[in-house]
Amino acid sequence: MGRTLNLFAEDMNVVDVLIRIYSESVRQIRHVDTGTRTRITSHLTETYNGTAVIRAFGADRDFVRESHRRLDAHNRCQYSLLVAKCWLAVRLEFLGYSIVLLSAVFAVAFRHTMTAGVAALTITYAVNLTAIMARVVLGVTETETYMMAVERCLAFTQIPIED
């Protein structure tokens, strides 16, 4: 039992490290993503407001090129965010399957003292623990990254009112 708890504590330590690495990366990617989204919105607004002037000077292609450049930057951020989520998912799955493997190894090692029902229950709980752990970690990290929006709103409330 002591070995099992020690292994579980070690696995939870790995999860804590993964959360820290993932959270920091996603926070930075979301910060850049917000900046690229703002640039797209401002460019579209400026283009819409100046459509007549843009067409008068024949600068359509330049503005389309600039729109593509800004959209590409935003898509790179979105792709990086997706890759970070996949990175975390792969590590969590590996960790979860390691827990299931250890449960199966313990079931085989203690087959003389453990009934088949207890062994099956242990492995089943290990599989469920894997799924729950992945959901909890992703939920915690998503909540943390979305708290950035709340922090921004609070920062906006601290801006002094202009006369």
Number of C-alpha atoms within 10 A of each C-alpha: 6 7 8 13 10 11 14 13 12 12 16 14 12 14 19 13 12 16 17 11 13 18 21 14 16 21 19 14 20 19 15 16 21 15 14 20 17 14 17 20 14 12 16 14 12 11 17 11 11 12 14 11 12 16 11 10 8 11 12 15 11 11 16 12 11 14 18 13 13 19 16 13 19 21 15 15 21 16 13 17 19 12 12 18 15 12 13 20 16 13 15 22 15 13 19 22 15 15 21 21 15 16 22 18 14 16 20 13 11 12 13 9 8 13 12 13 9 12 19 14 13 17 21 15 14 21 18 13 15 20 14 13 18 20 13 11 19 19 12 14 19 14 12 15 20 13 13 14 13 11 11 11 11 11 10 10 10 9 8 7 6 4 3
